[in-house]
Amino acid sequence: MRGQGGFAAAVLGLVACTSAPSYLGGEARCTSGVTRDLNESEGPEMAPGRPCNTCHAEENAASGEGDAPIFAFAGTIFPTEHEPDDCTAPAASGALVVVTDATGHEFTAEVNRGGNFLFEEERFMYPYKAKVVFQGRERAMDSAQSNADCNSCHTATGDNGAPGRIVLP
């Protein structure tokens, strides 16, 4: 276990995400028109929209090797609230996810051309607050979270009280 509350609880989704108001509406659609195949090579752009740590924990358990990294926090930024899994989000490339942990330390992850962000840090402490910064604008979470697997709550339809995807400000 790492950090306050530990990755084990966060990865298994035992720590509920708190609710937030919906800020966009609309039907599920892939804005970029480009999806990734789950059989494509592994890497930081793989499986946008899917819960990174949950999948990695399952892979580690199945292989017994522990090669798939468990992140301090990871997820996907999309241009709209209801993007489907595996839809790439190149429009979010270059956005920054700034997370402030329980000790007040800030950690920053840059969003890649697939829309994903990820951060590995041993000294990261839960709970945390996060914001997305892009082109001089920002969107911040209203409440502290303890689930490191952002996409487990920020799904296309929104789970555990999340309004849907994490979107650009």
C-alpha positions in Angstrom: 0.0 0.0 0.0 1.2 3.5 -0.8 -0.2 6.8 0.4 -2.9 7.5 2.9 -5.8 5.2 2.3 -3.5 3.1 0.0 -3.7 2.1 -3.6 -5.4 -1.2 -2.7 -8.6 0.5 -1.7 -8.4 3.0 -4.6 -7.7 0.4 -7.2 -10.5 -1.8 -6.1 -12.9 1.2 -6.2 -13.7 0.8 -2.5 -13.4 4.5 -1.9 -16.5 6.1 -3.5 -16.2 9.1 -5.7 -18.1 12.1 -4.5 -20.8 13.7 -6.5 -20.4 16.7 -8.8 -22.8 18.7 -10.9 -23.2 17.9 -14.5 -21.6 20.7 -16.6 -22.4 19.5 -20.1 -25.1 17.5 -21.8 -25.6 15.5 -24.9 -25.5 12.0 -26.3 -22.4 9.8 -26.2 -20.2 10.4 -29.3 -16.6 10.2 -30.2 -15.7 13.8 -31.0 -12.4 12.9 -32.6 -13.8 10.1 -34.7 -10.8 8.0 -33.9 -10.8 5.1 -31.6 -8.0 2.8 -30.3 -8.3 -0.9 -30.6 -7.8 -2.7 -27.3 -5.3 -5.1 -29.1 -3.0 -2.2 -30.1 0.4 -1.9 -28.4 0.6 -1.0 -24.7 1.7 2.4 -23.6 0.6 5.8 -22.3 -2.0 6.3 -25.0 -3.7 3.0 -24.6 -7.4 2.5 -23.7 -8.6 6.1 -23.3 -11.6 6.4 -21.0 -11.0 3.0 -19.4 -10.0 2.7 -15.7 -6.2 2.4 -15.9 -5.5 1.1 -12.4 -8.3 -1.3 -12.3 -7.1 -2.9 -15.6 -3.5 -2.9 -14.5 -4.4 -4.5 -11.1 -6.3 -7.2 -13.0 -3.4 -7.8 -15.4 -0.9 -8.0 -12.5 -3.1 -10.5 -10.7 -3.6 -12.6 -13.8 0.1 -12.6 -14.8 1.5 -12.8 -11.3 4.3 -10.5 -12.5 3.2 -7.0 -11.5 4.6 -5.4 -14.6 1.6 -3.1 -15.2 2.2 0.1 -13.2 -0.3 1.3 -10.6 -0.5 5.1 -10.8 -0.8 7.7 -8.1 -3.6 9.1 -10.4 -4.5 8.4 -14.0 -7.4 9.1 -16.4 -8.5 10.7 -19.6 -9.5 14.3 -20.5 -12.1 14.7 -23.2 -13.6 17.6 -25.1 -17.2 16.6 -24.2 -18.8 14.9 -21.1 -20.1 11.7 -22.7 -17.3 10.3 -24.9 -17.2 6.5 -25.3 -14.4 4.3 -24.1 -11.4 4.0 -26.5 -12.1 7.3 -28.2 -8.9 9.3 -28.5 -8.9 12.9 -27.4 -6.1 14.8 -29.3 -7.9 18.1 -28.6 -6.9 17.7 -25.0 -3.2 17.2 -25.8 -1.0 19.6 -23.8 -3.6 20.2 -21.1 -2.3 19.9 -17.6 -3.8 18.0 -14.7 -2.7 19.6 -11.4 -3.3 17.5 -8.3 -2.8 18.7 -4.8 -2.4 15.9 -2.3 -3.3 15.8 1.4 0.1 17.3 2.4 -0.4 20.3 0.0 2.2 19.1 -2.6 1.3 19.8 -6.2 1.8 17.2 -8.8 1.4 17.9 -12.5 0.7 15.4 -15.4 0.5 16.5 -19.0 -2.2 15.1 -21.2 -0.9 13.1 -24.2 -2.2 13.0 -27.7 -4.6 10.1 -26.8 -6.1 12.3 -24.1 -4.6 10.3 -21.2 -2.7 11.5 -18.2 -0.8 9.4 -15.7 1.4 10.0 -12.7 3.5 7.6 -10.6 4.7 9.0 -7.3 5.6 7.1 -4.2 5.1 10.0 -1.8 1.6 10.9 -3.0 -0.9 11.2 -0.1 -4.7 10.8 -0.3 -7.1 12.5 -0.4 -6.4 14.9 -3.2 -8.0 17.7 -5.2 -7.5 18.1 -8.9 -7.9 20.7 -11.7 -7.4 20.7 -15.4 -5.6 23.7 -16.9 -5.8 24.4 -20.6 -5.2 27.5 -22.7 -5.4 29.9 -19.7 -8.6 28.3 -18.4 -9.1 25.8 -15.6 -11.8 23.4 -14.3 -11.4 22.3 -10.7 -13.0 19.4 -8.7 -15.3 20.6 -5.9 -14.3 18.0 -3.4 -11.4 15.9 -2.3 -11.1 12.4 -3.7 -9.3 9.2 -2.6 -9.8 7.1 -5.8 -6.6 7.2 -7.9 -8.4 5.7 -10.9 -10.2 8.8 -12.3 -11.9 6.9 -15.2 -13.6 4.5 -12.8 -16.0 7.3 -11.8 -15.6 9.6 -14.8 -17.2 7.2 -17.3 -19.3 8.2 -20.4 -22.4 8.1 -18.3 -20.8 9.0 -15.0 -20.6 6.5 -12.1 -20.5 6.9 -8.3 -21.9 10.4 -8.5 -19.5 11.8 -11.2 -21.2 13.8 -13.9 -19.5 12.0 -16.8 -16.0 12.4 -18.4 -13.4 14.8 -17.2 -13.6 17.6 -19.8 -11.4 20.5 -20.9 -12.2 23.8 -19.3 
